[in-house]
């Protein structure tokens, strides 16, 4: 799994790429939780995520909860079709704000 973090006008964009599964979810968790500590609204770009399992979803939930507790917005954006299927099955589409693009995600968190 690869990742990229960039700041965009007072918001953080964390892009994950590849598989977020049992093997890589500890890395994803660390990346997401470290990003939340920057105390900025956050958009997680999942356009490059080919596969996500329950451990990856758990990493997203933990980061979302930490962001919410610290009063910051947390949005998923550009979610790949395969990742969206998993989020829908787990009913996480009811928990997360999901935007069709990173630009729309940035607009939502600002």
Backbone as CSV, one residue per row, in Angstrom:
resi,resn,N_x,N_y,N_z,CA_x,CA_y,CA_z,C_x,C_y,C_z
1,UNK,0.836,-1.175,0.000,0.000,0.000,0.000,0.884,1.242,0.000
2,UNK,0.519,2.174,-0.838,1.221,3.448,-0.895,0.291,4.518,-0.353
3,UNK,0.891,5.652,0.000,0.065,6.769,0.452,0.740,8.092,0.116
4,UNK,-0.069,9.126,0.128,0.432,10.484,-0.097,-0.408,11.410,0.775
5,UNK,0.264,12.364,1.403,-0.426,13.341,2.240,-0.052,14.724,1.748
6,UNK,-1.068,15.555,1.548,-0.789,16.935,1.160,-1.786,17.858,1.834
7,UNK,-1.331,19.075,2.090,-2.212,20.074,2.657,-2.755,20.933,1.525
8,UNK,-4.027,21.233,1.583,-4.682,22.021,0.551,-5.555,23.078,1.213
9,UNK,-5.047,24.302,1.284,-5.807,25.424,1.848,-6.431,25.121,3.206
10,UNK,-5.627,24.638,4.122,-6.109,24.401,5.472,-6.827,23.084,5.685
11,UNK,-6.770,22.203,4.715,-7.344,20.859,4.861,-6.290,19.845,4.439
12,UNK,-6.401,18.661,4.965,-5.452,17.606,4.658,-6.093,16.588,3.724
13,UNK,-5.355,16.198,2.695,-5.812,15.143,1.786,-4.866,13.957,1.970
14,UNK,-5.426,12.838,2.391,-4.649,11.610,2.562,-5.118,10.645,1.486
15,UNK,-4.223,10.335,0.556,-4.556,9.418,-0.536,-3.927,8.064,-0.251
16,UNK,-4.766,7.043,-0.217,-4.293,5.668,-0.038,-4.382,4.963,-1.381
17,UNK,-3.437,4.060,-1.627,-3.404,3.363,-2.914,-3.001,1.911,-2.709
18,UNK,-3.698,1.013,-3.385,-3.395,-0.416,-3.275,-4.423,-1.108,-2.409
19,UNK,-4.000,-2.180,-1.771,-4.890,-2.950,-0.906,-4.765,-2.479,0.542
20,UNK,-5.911,-2.341,1.212,-5.924,-2.030,2.637,-6.563,-3.245,3.306
21,UNK,-5.704,-4.170,3.690,-6.160,-5.449,4.223,-5.445,-5.755,5.527
22,UNK,-5.595,-6.965,6.005,-5.017,-7.357,7.287,-3.512,-7.079,7.348
23,UNK,-2.829,-7.250,6.233,-1.383,-7.034,6.185,-1.022,-5.548,6.228
24,UNK,-1.775,-4.722,5.518,-1.415,-3.305,5.386,-2.225,-2.367,6.273
25,UNK,-3.309,-2.855,6.869,-4.147,-1.944,7.665,-3.425,-1.338,8.879
26,UNK,-2.449,-2.019,9.515,-1.723,-1.328,10.589,-0.996,-0.077,10.074
27,UNK,-0.446,-0.152,8.863,0.197,1.026,8.265,-0.839,2.102,7.956
28,UNK,-1.973,1.695,7.381,-3.040,2.653,7.070,-3.524,3.326,8.350
29,UNK,-3.687,2.543,9.398,-4.141,3.073,10.690,-3.169,4.134,11.194
30,UNK,-1.877,3.830,11.162,-0.868,4.779,11.636,-0.881,6.049,10.793
31,UNK,-0.953,5.899,9.484,-0.980,7.057,8.579,-2.186,7.944,8.887
32,UNK,-3.352,7.323,9.001,-4.586,8.085,9.241,-4.581,8.745,10.618
33,UNK,-4.185,8.010,11.652,-4.183,8.584,12.997,-3.140,9.687,13.141
34,UNK,-1.978,9.520,12.512,-0.970,10.585,12.530,-1.499,11.829,11.821
35,UNK,-2.211,11.625,10.712,-2.773,12.754,9.969,-3.811,13.498,10.807
36,UNK,-4.619,12.763,11.551,-5.644,13.392,12.394,-5.000,14.295,13.443
37,UNK,-3.822,13.933,13.931,-3.163,14.739,14.965,-2.712,16.100,14.442
38,UNK,-2.763,16.310,13.151,-2.402,17.624,12.586,-3.509,18.656,12.817
39,UNK,-4.642,18.206,13.350,-5.747,19.094,13.707,-6.252,19.935,12.538
40,UNK,-6.444,19.270,11.418,-7.021,19.902,10.228,-8.184,19.050,9.743
41,UNK,-9.154,19.671,9.066,-10.185,18.846,8.428,-9.499,17.897,7.446
42,UNK,-10.074,16.708,7.254,-9.371,15.692,6.481,-10.262,15.040,5.432
43,UNK,-9.682,14.882,4.247,-10.319,14.158,3.153,-9.449,12.933,2.866
44,UNK,-10.064,11.762,2.891,-9.336,10.533,2.589,-9.718,10.117,1.172
45,UNK,-8.744,10.184,0.281,-8.932,9.833,-1.130,-8.734,8.325,-1.286
46,UNK,-9.829,7.630,-1.609,-9.768,6.174,-1.767,-9.873,5.749,-3.230
47,UNK,-9.582,6.661,-4.144,-9.698,6.325,-5.571,-8.706,5.247,-5.986
48,UNK,-7.579,5.154,-5.298,-6.561,4.174,-5.660,-6.608,2.888,-4.851
49,UNK,-7.622,2.748,-4.008,-7.734,1.535,-3.187,-8.408,0.443,-4.005
50,UNK,-7.664,-0.611,-4.282,-8.172,-1.712,-5.093,-9.009,-2.681,-4.269
51,UNK,-8.652,-2.814,-2.983,-9.339,-3.768,-2.111,-9.251,-3.253,-0.686
52,UNK,-10.345,-3.362,0.047,-10.340,-3.025,1.472,-11.145,-4.089,2.203
53,UNK,-10.614,-4.529,3.339,-11.347,-5.521,4.134,-11.780,-4.881,5.449
54,UNK,-12.320,-5.697,6.349,-12.859,-5.164,7.603,-11.787,-4.491,8.454
55,UNK,-10.556,-4.954,8.378,-9.494,-4.303,9.155,-9.194,-2.909,8.604
56,UNK,-9.288,-2.757,7.301,-9.109,-1.438,6.684,-10.249,-0.504,7.042
57,UNK,-11.467,-1.034,7.022,-12.641,-0.247,7.420,-12.499,0.178,8.884
58,UNK,-12.016,-0.719,9.725,-11.812,-0.397,11.144,-10.808,0.746,11.312
59,UNK,-9.773,0.776,10.485,-8.791,1.869,10.533,-9.445,3.198,10.176
60,UNK,-10.313,3.182,9.163,-11.038,4.393,8.777,-11.956,4.857,9.909
61,UNK,-12.655,3.915,10.523,-13.580,4.258,11.610,-12.828,4.874,12.784
62,UNK,-11.695,4.280,13.143,-10.928,4.808,14.268,-10.449,6.232,13.999
63,UNK,-9.960,6.483,12.794,-9.506,7.833,12.439,-10.684,8.808,12.423
64,UNK,-11.817,8.375,11.898,-13.027,9.206,11.870,-13.445,9.589,13.291
65,UNK,-13.456,8.613,14.193,-13.861,8.883,15.572,-12.897,9.846,16.265
66,UNK,-11.613,9.666,16.011,-10.614,10.553,16.620,-10.760,11.973,16.072
67,UNK,-11.002,12.097,14.772,-11.194,13.419,14.169,-12.429,14.089,14.759
68,UNK,-13.502,13.335,14.867,-14.757,13.877,15.383,-14.594,14.334,16.836
69,UNK,-13.888,13.539,17.638,-13.665,13.909,19.041,-12.861,15.202,19.167
70,UNK,-11.968,15.441,18.207,-11.174,16.665,18.263,-11.828,17.817,17.493
71,UNK,-13.061,17.584,17.018,-13.828,18.660,16.392,-13.484,18.948,14.946
72,UNK,-12.914,17.972,14.259,-12.531,18.181,12.865,-13.356,17.309,11.924
73,UNK,-13.618,17.837,10.751,-14.395,17.098,9.758,-13.519,16.028,9.113
74,UNK,-14.174,14.945,8.699,-13.491,13.778,8.119,-14.396,13.236,7.027
75,UNK,-13.906,13.229,5.800,-14.715,12.843,4.643,-13.943,11.834,3.803
76,UNK,-14.650,10.855,3.259,-14.074,9.947,2.266,-14.421,10.502,0.899
77,UNK,-13.477,10.388,-0.036,-13.718,10.952,-1.365,-13.206,10.037,-2.461
78,UNK,-13.851,10.145,-3.606,-13.443,9.421,-4.816,-13.250,7.934,-4.524
79,UNK,-14.156,7.373,-3.760,-14.030,5.980,-3.332,-14.160,5.054,-4.546
80,UNK,-13.188,4.173,-4.703,-13.220,3.227,-5.817,-14.454,2.341,-5.716
81,UNK,-14.866,1.795,-6.831,-16.064,0.962,-6.867,-15.963,-0.239,-5.917
82,UNK,-14.806,-0.886,-5.905,-14.654,-2.066,-5.049,-14.681,-1.688,-3.565
83,UNK,-14.037,-0.580,-3.206,-14.054,-0.145,-1.807,-15.454,0.312,-1.402
84,UNK,-16.160,0.968,-2.312,-17.512,1.431,-2.011,-18.457,0.251,-1.763
85,UNK,-18.266,-0.820,-2.515,-19.075,-2.022,-2.314,-18.925,-2.548,-0.881
86,UNK,-17.690,-2.589,-0.398,-17.426,-3.071,0.959,-18.034,-2.107,1.988
87,UNK,-17.859,-0.815,1.789,-18.424,0.168,2.713,-19.950,0.072,2.747
88,UNK,-20.557,-0.125,1.589,-22.015,-0.266,1.529,-22.483,-1.535,2.242
89,UNK,-21.777,-2.640,2.015,-22.137,-3.902,2.670,-22.046,-3.791,4.190
90,UNK,-21.046,-3.056,4.652,-20.856,-2.871,6.096,-21.722,-1.726,6.636
91,UNK,-22.506,-1.128,5.765,-23.385,-0.001,6.083,-22.615,1.215,6.578
92,UNK,-21.368,1.311,6.184,-20.541,2.448,6.573,-20.854,3.689,5.735
93,UNK,-21.591,3.485,4.643,-22.030,4.640,3.854,-23.004,5.493,4.665
94,UNK,-23.545,4.946,5.751,-24.435,5.686,6.654,-23.633,6.425,7.729
95,UNK,-22.382,6.024,7.927,-21.526,6.606,8.959,-20.666,7.728,8.382
96,UNK,-20.007,7.434,7.273,-19.086,8.392,6.669,-19.798,9.317,5.691
97,UNK,-19.316,10.553,5.626,-19.680,11.429,4.511,-18.805,10.968,3.342
98,UNK,-19.438,10.661,2.212,-18.702,10.172,1.048,-18.978,11.112,-0.117
99,UNK,-17.917,11.678,-0.670,-18.038,12.615,-1.788,-17.486,11.978,-3.055
100,UNK,-18.087,12.307,-4.209,-17.651,11.690,-5.466,-16.242,12.078,-5.914
101,UNK,-15.737,13.229,-5.440,-14.394,13.655,-5.861,-13.674,14.303,-4.681
102,UNK,-12.364,14.396,-4.798,-11.565,15.052,-3.761,-11.948,16.526,-3.675
103,UNK,-12.167,17.169,-4.815,-12.551,18.591,-4.820,-13.852,18.802,-4.037
104,UNK,-14.822,17.918,-4.238,-16.087,18.033,-3.497,-15.877,17.725,-2.015
105,UNK,-14.980,16.797,-1.720,-14.654,16.501,-0.337,-14.017,17.711,0.356
106,UNK,-13.109,18.369,-0.346,-12.468,19.560,0.215,-13.503,20.656,0.457
107,UNK,-14.420,20.826,-0.484,-15.466,21.841,-0.310,-16.325,21.506,0.909
108,UNK,-16.582,20.230,1.144,-17.436,19.819,2.263,-16.765,20.042,3.619
109,UNK,-15.459,19.853,3.700,-14.783,19.992,5.001,-14.400,21.426,5.332
110,UNK,-14.440,22.297,4.366,-14.055,23.696,4.638,-15.193,24.482,5.203
